[in-house]
Amino acid sequence: MTGRRRTRSTVLRTITDRPVRAAARTAAALVACASFAVGCGVIPGTTGGSGDDTITVMTWAPQNTKATNKPGMPAFAQAYARWVNAHGGLGGRELKVLTCNDRNDSVAAAKCADRAIEENVVAVIGSYSQYGDTFLPSLEGAGIPYIGGYGITNAEFTSPLSYPVNGGQPTLLAGLGKELARSCGPVALVRPDSIAGDELPPLLNSGLKAGGHSPSADQLAEEDATEYGSQSARALNYSTDDPTKTGCVVPALGDRTTTFMDSFRRSREDYPDVRTAAVLGSVDQTVINAGGGASGPYEGSYITGWYPVASDPRWDAMKKVISEQAFGDNRIDPADAGVQTTWIAYTVFKRAVESLGGGEVTATSVREALNGGLKVSTGGLTPTLRWKFQDVLAAVGFPRLVNREVTLQVVRDGRLVAARKGFIDVTKTLQNAEVN
């Protein structure tokens, strides 16, 4: 268990206490930032190089680790900068993108934040990290906005300097649970024994509860394991407890979901009727192909996502950037939810800079633009985005969760396709989530 032996009561206490700590930190930060005109603790010189007409930002994500890796996010950010600069820059200014390897490590994540401060970046954009509780206080102290995180931790939905573009794990799991309540018997959730993993069960259960279903079984697993035979067996045993209903297994292990499914496929031989379901980020078209396509374990699986399927023409503008500036870079997959999130995050940042006219581009001015009621259209990839200090989900610990819509996709004939048209709003489901 990743070296952290804990009883179930400890896990439940961790889940219960964390939103309280996050809410306390948020309240303190909101008091400190009550007047953004005074800088919200901005250190001298945080201008992002505006004096030489260069706008400096940063994108970070874990790379070359034994757990979840997102190399396509910083790679795409640099390709985006090349594309922007080849087309005249942002309002005539050069865009400079710095990158950092978060390494799936709290110390490394903190160092990325320290470097962002030292380099005077105006924003951290389109990034992935499990350690929001570690780096967000540093960014808050420096007044640097965090635009378009991956939504992997609840801290991204509590910090007043976080500007998420998707609903993160909360919306994906709530939406998935709501759908599984209609079609599944017993549901087993297999998730990491980690801080981020602790936050998953109550979110999935909020959707199950909304559909009148009993809670899922919480199966803990090592995030960097090389096989999951015992976890697969336990999940299958639980999901077949009711012989009158088809059980479902939900792996939520990031990059290790593929490893889990290798073990699951072997264990499943005696349980052919058990279905699987997942969230985008754990499963995409590449994973489905590697798992055997139409003959693999994902066939028929429901998968919730934040955005339209990768074949949707609304992604054409992003694909053009990749084609012009990153053709042949196999780190950048246009179907990867991380790459898609980075594209939308930079779309937000571009709109924020444009809203300043010819004015100075600093961490303060970008933050004030976003806090001033700026509405950002993403071409239909998300609802129109707008951030407030408190949103409708503040009561359940997500005051910055402004995009509460998900898409429902399904694997048919080995292809990930839309199961329904448009988006599904999970606001009411999350309002009833037992996360406090």
C-alpha positions as a Markdown table, in Angstrom:
| # | Residue | x | y | z |
|---|---|---|---|---|
| 1 | Met | 0.0 | 0.0 | 0.0 |
| 2 | Thr | 2.7 | 2.5 | -1.1 |
| 3 | Gly | 4.4 | 2.2 | 2.3 |
| 4 | Arg | 1.5 | 3.8 | 4.1 |
| 5 | Arg | -0.3 | 1.2 | 6.2 |
| 6 | Arg | -3.7 | 2.5 | 7.2 |
| 7 | Thr | -6.9 | 1.1 | 8.6 |
| 8 | Arg | -10.2 | 1.7 | 6.9 |
| 9 | Ser | -11.1 | 4.1 | 9.7 |
| 10 | Thr | -8.0 | 6.1 | 8.9 |
| 11 | Val | -8.9 | 6.3 | 5.3 |
| 12 | Leu | -12.4 | 7.5 | 6.1 |
| 13 | Arg | -11.1 | 10.0 | 8.5 |
| 14 | Thr | -8.7 | 11.3 | 5.9 |
| 15 | Ile | -11.5 | 11.7 | 3.4 |
| 16 | Thr | -13.6 | 13.5 | 6.0 |
| 17 | Asp | -10.9 | 15.9 | 7.3 |
| 18 | Arg | -9.3 | 16.9 | 4.0 |
| 19 | Pro | -12.2 | 19.2 | 2.7 |
| 20 | Val | -12.2 | 20.9 | 6.1 |
| 21 | Arg | -8.5 | 21.7 | 5.8 |
| 22 | Ala | -9.0 | 22.8 | 2.3 |
| 23 | Ala | -11.9 | 25.1 | 3.3 |
| 24 | Ala | -9.8 | 26.6 | 6.1 |
| 25 | Arg | -7.0 | 27.3 | 3.7 |
| 26 | Thr | -9.4 | 28.8 | 1.1 |
| 27 | Ala | -11.0 | 31.0 | 3.7 |
| 28 | Ala | -7.6 | 32.4 | 4.8 |
| 29 | Ala | -6.6 | 32.9 | 1.2 |
| 30 | Leu | -9.8 | 34.7 | 0.4 |
| 31 | Val | -9.3 | 37.1 | 3.3 |
| 32 | Ala | -5.8 | 37.8 | 2.2 |
| 33 | Cys | -7.0 | 38.3 | -1.4 |
| 34 | Ala | -10.1 | 40.2 | -0.6 |
| 35 | Ser | -8.7 | 43.2 | -2.4 |
| 36 | Phe | -6.9 | 42.1 | -5.5 |
| 37 | Ala | -5.9 | 45.7 | -6.2 |
| 38 | Val | -3.3 | 45.4 | -3.4 |
| 39 | Gly | -1.6 | 42.5 | -5.1 |
| 40 | Cys | -2.7 | 39.4 | -3.0 |
| 41 | Gly | 0.9 | 38.9 | -1.7 |
| 42 | Val | 2.5 | 39.4 | -5.0 |
| 43 | Ile | 6.3 | 39.5 | -4.7 |
| 44 | Pro | 8.1 | 42.3 | -6.4 |
| 45 | Gly | 8.9 | 41.7 | -10.0 |
| 46 | Thr | 6.2 | 39.2 | -10.8 |
| 47 | Thr | 5.6 | 40.6 | -14.3 |
| 48 | Gly | 6.4 | 37.7 | -16.5 |
| 49 | Gly | 8.9 | 39.6 | -18.5 |
| 50 | Ser | 6.4 | 42.1 | -19.9 |
| 51 | Gly | 9.1 | 44.8 | -19.9 |
| 52 | Asp | 10.8 | 43.1 | -22.9 |
| 53 | Asp | 7.5 | 42.2 | -24.6 |
| 54 | Thr | 7.8 | 38.6 | -23.6 |
| 55 | Ile | 5.0 | 36.8 | -21.8 |
| 56 | Thr | 6.5 | 34.0 | -19.7 |
| 57 | Val | 4.3 | 31.1 | -18.4 |
| 58 | Met | 4.8 | 27.6 | -17.2 |
| 59 | Thr | 3.3 | 24.2 | -17.7 |
| 60 | Trp | 4.2 | 21.2 | -15.6 |
| 61 | Ala | 3.3 | 17.5 | -15.5 |
| 62 | Pro | 4.8 | 14.2 | -14.3 |
| 63 | Gln | 7.1 | 12.5 | -16.8 |
| 64 | Asn | 9.1 | 9.2 | -16.8 |
| 65 | Thr | 7.7 | 8.0 | -13.4 |
| 66 | Lys | 6.3 | 4.6 | -12.3 |
| 67 | Ala | 2.8 | 6.1 | -11.9 |
| 68 | Thr | 0.7 | 8.4 | -14.1 |
| 69 | Asn | 2.6 | 10.3 | -16.7 |
| 70 | Lys | 1.4 | 13.3 | -18.8 |
| 71 | Pro | 4.3 | 14.2 | -21.1 |
| 72 | Gly | 2.0 | 15.4 | -23.8 |
| 73 | Met | 0.8 | 18.4 | -21.7 |
| 74 | Pro | 4.2 | 20.3 | -21.5 |
| 75 | Ala | 5.0 | 19.1 | -25.0 |
| 76 | Phe | 1.8 | 20.6 | -26.4 |
| 77 | Ala | 2.3 | 23.8 | -24.4 |
| 78 | Gln | 5.6 | 24.4 | -26.1 |
| 79 | Ala | 4.1 | 23.5 | -29.5 |
| 80 | Tyr | 1.3 | 26.0 | -28.8 |
| 81 | Ala | 3.9 | 28.7 | -28.0 |
| 82 | Arg | 5.7 | 28.0 | -31.3 |
| 83 | Trp | 2.3 | 28.2 | -33.1 |
| 84 | Val | 1.3 | 31.5 | -31.4 |
| 85 | Asn | 4.7 | 33.1 | -32.1 |
| 86 | Ala | 4.6 | 32.0 | -35.7 |
| 87 | His | 1.3 | 33.9 | -36.0 |
| 88 | Gly | 2.4 | 37.2 | -34.5 |
| 89 | Gly | 2.4 | 36.3 | -30.8 |
| 90 | Leu | -0.2 | 37.3 | -28.2 |
| 91 | Gly | -1.0 | 40.9 | -29.2 |
| 92 | Gly | 2.4 | 41.2 | -30.7 |
| 93 | Arg | 4.2 | 39.8 | -27.7 |
| 94 | Glu | 6.3 | 36.6 | -27.7 |
| 95 | Leu | 5.0 | 33.7 | -25.6 |
| 96 | Lys | 7.6 | 31.8 | -23.7 |
| 97 | Val | 6.6 | 28.5 | -22.1 |
| 98 | Leu | 8.7 | 27.0 | -19.4 |
| 99 | Thr | 8.1 | 23.4 | -18.4 |
| 100 | Cys | 8.7 | 21.4 | -15.2 |
| 101 | Asn | 8.6 | 17.7 | -14.3 |
| 102 | Asp | 6.4 | 17.2 | -11.2 |
| 103 | Arg | 7.6 | 13.6 | -11.0 |
| 104 | Asn | 4.4 | 12.6 | -9.0 |
| 105 | Asp | 6.3 | 13.8 | -6.0 |
| 106 | Ser | 5.3 | 16.5 | -3.5 |
| 107 | Val | 8.8 | 17.9 | -3.2 |
| 108 | Ala | 9.2 | 18.1 | -7.0 |
| 109 | Ala | 5.8 | 19.8 | -7.3 |
| 110 | Ala | 6.9 | 22.4 | -4.7 |
| 111 | Lys | 10.1 | 23.0 | -6.6 |
| 112 | Cys | 8.1 | 23.5 | -9.8 |
| 113 | Ala | 6.1 | 26.2 | -8.0 |
| 114 | Asp | 9.3 | 27.8 | -6.6 |
| 115 | Arg | 10.8 | 27.9 | -10.1 |
| 116 | Ala | 7.6 | 29.6 | -11.4 |
| 117 | Ile | 8.0 | 32.3 | -8.8 |
| 118 | Glu | 11.7 | 32.7 | -9.5 |
| 119 | Glu | 11.1 | 33.0 | -13.2 |
| 120 | Asn | 8.4 | 35.6 | -12.7 |
| 121 | Val | 5.8 | 33.7 | -14.7 |
| 122 | Val | 2.4 | 35.4 | -15.2 |
| 123 | Ala | 0.5 | 32.1 | -14.9 |
| 124 | Val | 0.9 | 28.3 | -14.6 |
| 125 | Ile | -1.3 | 26.9 | -17.4 |
| 126 | Gly | -2.7 | 23.5 | -18.5 |
| 127 | Ser | -0.8 | 21.4 | -15.9 |
| 128 | Tyr | -1.2 | 18.1 | -14.0 |
| 129 | Ser | -0.2 | 17.4 | -10.4 |
| 130 | Gln | -1.6 | 15.3 | -7.5 |
| 131 | Tyr | -0.1 | 17.8 | -5.0 |
| 132 | Gly | -2.3 | 20.9 | -5.2 |
| 133 | Asp | -2.2 | 21.2 | -1.4 |
| 134 | Thr | 1.6 | 21.5 | -1.7 |
| 135 | Phe | 2.1 | 24.0 | -4.5 |
| 136 | Leu | -1.1 | 26.1 | -4.5 |
| 137 | Pro | -0.3 | 28.0 | -1.3 |
| 138 | Ser | 3.1 | 29.0 | -2.9 |
| 139 | Leu | 1.3 | 30.3 | -6.0 |
| 140 | Glu | -1.3 | 32.0 | -3.9 |
| 141 | Gly | 1.4 | 33.8 | -1.9 |
| 142 | Ala | 3.0 | 35.0 | -5.1 |
| 143 | Gly | -0.3 | 35.9 | -6.7 |
| 144 | Ile | 0.2 | 33.6 | -9.7 |
| 145 | Pro | -3.0 | 32.2 | -11.3 |
| 146 | Tyr | -3.2 | 28.4 | -11.9 |
| 147 | Ile | -5.3 | 28.1 | -15.1 |
| 148 | Gly | -6.6 | 24.8 | -16.3 |
| 149 | Gly | -5.2 | 22.2 | -13.9 |
| 150 | Tyr | -6.2 | 18.6 | -14.6 |
| 151 | Gly | -8.7 | 18.6 | -11.7 |
| 152 | Ile | -7.0 | 15.6 | -10.1 |
| 153 | Thr | -7.3 | 17.0 | -6.5 |
| 154 | Asn | -10.0 | 18.9 | -4.6 |
| 155 | Ala | -7.5 | 21.7 | -3.8 |
| 156 | Glu | -7.9 | 22.9 | -7.4 |
| 157 | Phe | -11.6 | 23.6 | -6.7 |
| 158 | Thr | -10.9 | 25.5 | -3.5 |
| 159 | Ser | -8.0 | 27.9 | -4.2 |
| 160 | Pro | -9.1 | 31.4 | -5.2 |
| 161 | Leu | -6.2 | 31.5 | -7.6 |
| 162 | Ser | -7.2 | 28.3 | -9.4 |
| 163 | Tyr | -9.2 | 28.6 | -12.6 |
| 164 | Pro | -10.2 | 25.1 | -13.6 |
| 165 | Val | -11.6 | 24.5 | -17.1 |
| 166 | Asn | -13.1 | 21.1 | -16.4 |
| 167 | Gly | -14.9 | 19.5 | -13.4 |
| 168 | Gly | -12.0 | 17.2 | -12.6 |
| 169 | Gln | -12.6 | 13.8 | -10.9 |
| 170 | Pro | -15.7 | 15.1 | -9.1 |
| 171 | Thr | -17.8 | 15.5 | -12.2 |
| 172 | Leu | -16.5 | 12.4 | -14.0 |
| 173 | Leu | -17.2 | 10.1 | -11.1 |
| 174 | Ala | -20.5 | 11.6 | -10.2 |
| 175 | Gly | -21.6 | 11.3 | -13.8 |
| 176 | Leu | -20.4 | 7.8 | -14.1 |
| 177 | Gly | -22.0 | 6.7 | -10.8 |
| 178 | Lys | -25.3 | 8.1 | -12.0 |
| 179 | Glu | -25.2 | 6.1 | -15.2 |
| 180 | Leu | -24.0 | 2.9 | -13.5 |
| 181 | Ala | -26.9 | 3.1 | -11.0 |
| 182 | Arg | -29.2 | 2.4 | -14.0 |
| 183 | Ser | -27.4 | -0.6 | -15.4 |
| 184 | Cys | -25.2 | -2.3 | -12.8 |
| 185 | Gly | -25.6 | -4.5 | -9.8 |
| 186 | Pro | -22.8 | -4.4 | -7.2 |
| 187 | Val | -20.1 | -1.8 | -8.1 |
| 188 | Ala | -16.5 | -2.2 | -7.1 |
| 189 | Leu | -14.2 | 0.8 | -7.4 |
| 190 | Val | -10.4 | 0.1 | -7.7 |
| 191 | Arg | -8.4 | 3.2 | -6.9 |
| 192 | Pro | -5.0 | 4.3 | -5.7 |
| 193 | Asp | -4.0 | 4.2 | -2.1 |
| 194 | Ser | -3.0 | 7.8 | -2.3 |
| 195 | Ile | -4.2 | 11.3 | -1.3 |
| 196 | Ala | -5.8 | 11.8 | -4.6 |
| 197 | Gly | -7.3 | 8.3 | -4.5 |
| 198 | Asp | -8.9 | 9.0 | -1.1 |
| 199 | Glu | -11.2 | 11.6 | -2.7 |
| 200 | Leu | -12.7 | 9.2 | -5.3 |
| 201 | Pro | -15.2 | 7.0 | -3.4 |
| 202 | Pro | -17.6 | 9.6 | -2.1 |
| 203 | Leu | -17.8 | 11.2 | -5.6 |
| 204 | Leu | -18.7 | 7.9 | -7.4 |
| 205 | Asn | -21.1 | 7.1 | -4.6 |
| 206 | Ser | -22.8 | 10.5 | -5.0 |
| 207 | Gly | -23.8 | 9.4 | -8.5 |
| 208 | Leu | -24.8 | 5.9 | -7.4 |
| 209 | Lys | -26.9 | 7.4 | -4.6 |
| 210 | Ala | -28.6 | 9.8 | -7.0 |
| 211 | Gly | -29.7 | 6.8 | -9.0 |
| 212 | Gly | -31.0 | 4.9 | -5.9 |
| 213 | His | -28.0 | 2.5 | -5.9 |
| 214 | Ser | -26.0 | 1.3 | -2.9 |
| 215 | Pro | -22.4 | 2.6 | -2.4 |
| 216 | Ser | -19.5 | 1.0 | -4.2 |
| 217 | Ala | -16.9 | -1.3 | -2.6 |
| 218 | Asp | -13.7 | 0.7 | -2.1 |
| 219 | Gln | -10.7 | -1.4 | -3.3 |
| 220 | Leu | -7.3 | 0.2 | -2.5 |
| 221 | Ala | -4.4 | -0.6 | -4.7 |
| 222 | Glu | -0.8 | 0.4 | -5.1 |
| 223 | Glu | -0.5 | 3.2 | -7.7 |
| 224 | Asp | 2.8 | 1.9 | -9.2 |
| 225 | Ala | 2.2 | -1.9 | -9.0 |
| 226 | Thr | 3.3 | -4.2 | -11.8 |
| 227 | Glu | 0.3 | -6.5 | -11.5 |
| 228 | Tyr | -3.2 | -6.4 | -9.8 |
| 229 | Gly | -4.2 | -10.1 | -9.6 |
| 230 | Ser | -5.5 | -9.9 | -6.0 |
| 231 | Gln | -7.3 | -6.6 | -6.5 |
| 232 | Ser | -9.0 | -8.0 | -9.7 |
| 233 | Ala | -10.1 | -11.1 | -7.8 |
| 234 | Arg | -11.6 | -9.1 | -4.9 |
| 235 | Ala | -13.4 | -6.7 | -7.3 |
| 236 | Leu | -14.9 | -9.6 | -9.3 |
| 237 | Asn | -16.0 | -11.4 | -6.2 |
| 238 | Tyr | -17.8 | -8.4 | -4.9 |
| 239 | Ser | -19.4 | -7.4 | -8.2 |
| 240 | Thr | -21.0 | -10.9 | -8.5 |
| 241 | Asp | -22.5 | -10.9 | -5.1 |
| 242 | Asp | -26.0 | -10.5 | -6.6 |
| 243 | Pro | -26.6 | -13.2 | -9.2 |
| 244 | Thr | -29.7 | -11.4 | -10.5 |
| 245 | Lys | -27.8 | -8.3 | -11.7 |
| 246 | Thr | -24.7 | -7.7 | -13.8 |
| 247 | Gly | -21.9 | -6.3 | -11.6 |
| 248 | Cys | -19.5 | -3.6 | -12.7 |
| 249 | Val | -15.9 | -2.9 | -11.9 |
| 250 | Val | -14.6 | 0.7 | -12.1 |
| 251 | Pro | -10.7 | 0.9 | -12.3 |
| 252 | Ala | -9.5 | 4.5 | -11.6 |
| 253 | Leu | -5.7 | 4.0 | -11.6 |
| 254 | Gly | -4.5 | 6.5 | -14.1 |
| 255 | Asp | -1.8 | 5.1 | -16.3 |
| 256 | Arg | -1.9 | 1.8 | -14.3 |
| 257 | Thr | -5.4 | 1.1 | -15.4 |
| 258 | Thr | -3.9 | -0.8 | -18.4 |
| 259 | Thr | -1.8 | -2.9 | -16.0 |
| 260 | Phe | -4.9 | -3.6 | -13.9 |
| 261 | Met | -6.9 | -4.7 | -17.0 |
| 262 | Asp | -4.2 | -7.1 | -17.9 |
| 263 | Ser | -4.7 | -8.8 | -14.6 |
| 264 | Phe | -8.4 | -8.4 | -14.8 |
| 265 | Arg | -8.7 | -10.1 | -18.2 |
| 266 | Arg | -7.1 | -13.2 | -16.8 |
| 267 | Ser | -9.2 | -13.2 | -13.6 |
| 268 | Arg | -12.4 | -12.5 | -15.5 |
| 269 | Glu | -12.5 | -15.9 | -17.4 |
| 270 | Asp | -15.0 | -17.3 | -14.8 |
| 271 | Tyr | -17.0 | -14.0 | -14.7 |
| 272 | Pro | -17.9 | -13.3 | -18.3 |
| 273 | Asp | -20.9 | -11.1 | -17.5 |
| 274 | Val | -19.1 | -8.5 | -15.4 |
| 275 | Arg | -18.9 | -5.1 | -17.1 |
| 276 | Thr | -16.2 | -2.4 | -16.7 |
| 277 | Ala | -16.6 | 1.3 | -16.6 |
| 278 | Ala | -14.1 | 4.1 | -16.3 |
| 279 | Val | -13.4 | 7.8 | -16.5 |
| 280 | Leu | -11.5 | 9.6 | -19.3 |
| 281 | Gly | -7.9 | 9.9 | -18.2 |
| 282 | Ser | -7.8 | 6.3 | -17.1 |
| 283 | Val | -9.1 | 5.0 | -20.4 |
| 284 | Asp | -8.8 | 6.5 | -23.9 |
| 285 | Gln | -8.9 | 5.1 | -27.5 |
| 286 | Thr | -5.2 | 4.1 | -27.3 |
| 287 | Val | -5.9 | 2.1 | -24.1 |
| 288 | Ile | -8.9 | 0.5 | -25.7 |
| 289 | Asn | -6.9 | -0.5 | -28.8 |
| 290 | Ala | -4.1 | -2.0 | -26.7 |
| 291 | Gly | -6.7 | -4.0 | -24.7 |
| 292 | Gly | -8.0 | -5.8 | -27.8 |
| 293 | Gly | -10.5 | -3.3 | -29.2 |
| 294 | Ala | -13.9 | -4.9 | -29.8 |
| 295 | Ser | -12.8 | -8.2 | -28.3 |
| 296 | Gly | -11.2 | -6.5 | -25.2 |
| 297 | Pro | -12.6 | -6.0 | -21.7 |
| 298 | Tyr | -13.8 | -2.4 | -22.5 |
| 299 | Glu | -16.3 | -3.3 | -25.1 |
| 300 | Gly | -19.7 | -2.0 | -23.9 |
| 301 | Ser | -18.1 | 0.1 | -21.1 |
| 302 | Tyr | -19.5 | 3.5 | -20.2 |
| 303 | Ile | -16.8 | 6.2 | -19.9 |
| 304 | Thr | -17.4 | 9.7 | -18.7 |
| 305 | Gly | -15.4 | 12.6 | -20.1 |
| 306 | Trp | -15.1 | 16.3 | -19.8 |
| 307 | Tyr | -15.1 | 17.0 | -23.5 |
| 308 | Pro | -16.6 | 15.8 | -26.8 |
| 309 | Val | -15.0 | 12.7 | -28.4 |
| 310 | Ala | -11.6 | 13.2 | -30.1 |
| 311 | Ser | -13.2 | 12.8 | -33.6 |
| 312 | Asp | -15.5 | 15.8 | -33.0 |
| 313 | Pro | -14.7 | 18.6 | -35.5 |
| 314 | Arg | -14.6 | 21.1 | -32.6 |
| 315 | Trp | -11.1 | 19.8 | -32.0 |
| 316 | Asp | -9.9 | 20.8 | -35.5 |
| 317 | Ala | -8.2 | 24.0 | -34.3 |
| 318 | Met | -6.1 | 22.1 | -31.7 |
| 319 | Lys | -5.2 | 19.5 | -34.3 |
| 320 | Lys | -4.1 | 22.2 | -36.6 |
| 321 | Val | -1.6 | 23.5 | -34.0 |
| 322 | Ile | -0.3 | 19.9 | -33.6 |
| 323 | Ser | 0.0 | 19.4 | -37.3 |
| 324 | Glu | 1.9 | 22.7 | -37.9 |
| 325 | Gln | 4.2 | 22.6 | -34.9 |
| 326 | Ala | 4.4 | 19.1 | -33.4 |
| 327 | Phe | 3.8 | 16.7 | -36.3 |
| 328 | Gly | 5.6 | 13.4 | -35.5 |
| 329 | Asp | 5.9 | 14.2 | -31.7 |
| 330 | Asn | 4.5 | 11.0 | -30.3 |
| 331 | Arg | 4.2 | 12.5 | -26.8 |
| 332 | Ile | 1.2 | 14.6 | -28.1 |
| 333 | Asp | -1.9 | 12.6 | -28.6 |
| 334 | Pro | -5.0 | 14.7 | -29.6 |
| 335 | Ala | -7.2 | 12.1 | -27.9 |
| 336 | Asp | -5.4 | 12.5 | -24.6 |
| 337 | Ala | -7.5 | 14.4 | -22.0 |
| 338 | Gly | -4.4 | 16.1 | -20.7 |
| 339 | Val | -3.5 | 17.5 | -24.1 |
| 340 | Gln | -7.1 | 18.6 | -24.6 |
| 341 | Thr | -7.1 | 20.3 | -21.2 |
| 342 | Thr | -3.9 | 22.1 | -22.0 |
| 343 | Trp | -5.4 | 23.4 | -25.3 |
| 344 | Ile | -8.5 | 24.8 | -23.5 |
| 345 | Ala | -6.3 | 26.3 | -20.7 |
| 346 | Tyr | -4.2 | 28.2 | -23.2 |
| 347 | Thr | -7.4 | 29.3 | -25.0 |
| 348 | Val | -8.5 | 30.8 | -21.7 |
| 349 | Phe | -5.1 | 32.5 | -21.2 |
| 350 | Lys | -5.1 | 33.9 | -24.7 |
| 351 | Arg | -8.6 | 35.4 | -24.1 |
| 352 | Ala | -7.5 | 36.9 | -20.8 |
| 353 | Val | -4.5 | 38.6 | -22.5 |
| 354 | Glu | -6.7 | 39.8 | -25.3 |
| 355 | Ser | -9.1 | 41.4 | -22.8 |
| 356 | Leu | -6.3 | 43.6 | -21.5 |
| 357 | Gly | -6.0 | 45.3 | -24.9 |
| 358 | Gly | -2.5 | 46.7 | -25.1 |
| 359 | Gly | -2.0 | 46.9 | -21.4 |
| 360 | Glu | 0.7 | 45.3 | -19.3 |
| 361 | Val | 0.5 | 41.5 | -19.0 |
| 362 | Thr | 1.3 | 40.5 | -15.4 |
| 363 | Ala | 0.2 | 37.9 | -13.0 |
| 364 | Thr | -2.0 | 40.6 | -11.4 |
| 365 | Ser | -3.6 | 41.8 | -14.6 |
| 366 | Val | -4.3 | 38.3 | -15.8 |
| 367 | Arg | -5.8 | 37.4 | -12.4 |
| 368 | Glu | -7.9 | 40.6 | -12.3 |
| 369 | Ala | -9.2 | 39.9 | -15.8 |
| 370 | Leu | -10.3 | 36.4 | -14.8 |
| 371 | Asn | -11.9 | 37.6 | -11.6 |
| 372 | Gly | -13.6 | 40.5 | -13.3 |
| 373 | Gly | -16.3 | 38.4 | -14.9 |
| 374 | Leu | -14.5 | 37.5 | -18.1 |
| 375 | Lys | -16.5 | 35.0 | -20.1 |
| 376 | Val | -14.5 | 32.6 | -22.2 |
| 377 | Ser | -16.0 | 30.6 | -25.1 |
| 378 | Thr | -14.1 | 27.4 | -26.0 |
| 379 | Gly | -15.8 | 26.7 | -29.3 |
| 380 | Gly | -18.3 | 24.3 | -27.7 |
| 381 | Leu | -15.7 | 22.1 | -26.1 |
| 382 | Thr | -17.0 | 23.2 | -22.7 |
| 383 | Pro | -19.8 | 25.5 | -21.6 |
| 384 | Thr | -18.8 | 29.2 | -21.5 |
| 385 | Leu | -16.4 | 29.5 | -18.6 |
| 386 | Arg | -16.6 | 32.2 | -16.0 |
| 387 | Trp | -15.1 | 32.2 | -12.5 |
| 388 | Lys | -16.4 | 33.6 | -9.3 |
| 389 | Phe | -15.2 | 33.6 | -5.7 |
| 390 | Gln | -18.0 | 31.3 | -4.6 |
| 391 | Asp | -19.9 | 29.0 | -7.0 |
| 392 | Val | -23.0 | 26.9 | -6.4 |
| 393 | Leu | -20.9 | 24.0 | -5.1 |
| 394 | Ala | -19.2 | 26.0 | -2.4 |
| 395 | Ala | -21.3 | 24.2 | 0.3 |
| 396 | Val | -19.8 | 20.8 | -0.6 |
| 397 | Gly | -16.2 | 22.1 | -0.8 |
| 398 | Phe | -15.9 | 23.0 | -4.5 |
| 399 | Pro | -16.2 | 26.8 | -4.6 |
| 400 | Arg | -14.2 | 27.0 | -7.9 |
| 401 | Leu | -15.9 | 24.2 | -9.8 |
| 402 | Val | -17.5 | 26.2 | -12.5 |
| 403 | Asn | -17.8 | 23.5 | -15.3 |
| 404 | Arg | -20.2 | 20.9 | -14.0 |
| 405 | Glu | -20.9 | 19.2 | -17.3 |
| 406 | Val | -19.6 | 15.9 | -18.6 |
| 407 | Thr | -20.1 | 13.8 | -21.7 |
| 408 | Leu | -21.1 | 10.2 | -21.7 |
| 409 | Gln | -19.2 | 7.9 | -24.1 |
| 410 | Val | -19.4 | 4.2 | -24.7 |
| 411 | Val | -17.1 | 1.6 | -26.4 |
| 412 | Arg | -18.9 | 0.2 | -29.5 |
| 413 | Asp | -17.1 | -2.1 | -31.9 |
| 414 | Gly | -13.8 | -1.2 | -30.2 |
| 415 | Arg | -14.3 | 2.6 | -30.8 |
| 416 | Leu | -15.0 | 5.3 | -28.2 |
| 417 | Val | -18.2 | 7.1 | -29.4 |
| 418 | Ala | -20.7 | 9.4 | -27.9 |
| 419 | Ala | -23.4 | 7.6 | -25.9 |
| 420 | Arg | -25.5 | 10.7 | -25.8 |
| 421 | Lys | -25.6 | 14.0 | -27.5 |
| 422 | Gly | -24.4 | 17.1 | -25.7 |
| 423 | Phe | -23.4 | 17.4 | -22.0 |
| 424 | Ile | -24.8 | 16.1 | -18.8 |
| 425 | Asp | -25.1 | 18.5 | -15.9 |
| 426 | Val | -24.1 | 16.9 | -12.6 |
| 427 | Thr | -24.6 | 19.9 | -10.3 |
| 428 | Lys | -27.5 | 18.4 | -8.3 |
| 429 | Thr | -25.6 | 15.1 | -7.9 |
| 430 | Leu | -22.5 | 16.9 | -6.5 |
| 431 | Gln | -24.6 | 19.1 | -4.2 |
| 432 | Asn | -25.7 | 15.9 | -2.5 |
| 433 | Ala | -22.2 | 14.3 | -2.4 |
| 434 | Glu | -21.1 | 13.3 | 1.1 |
| 435 | Val | -17.6 | 14.8 | 0.9 |
| 436 | Asn | -17.7 | 16.9 | 4.1 |
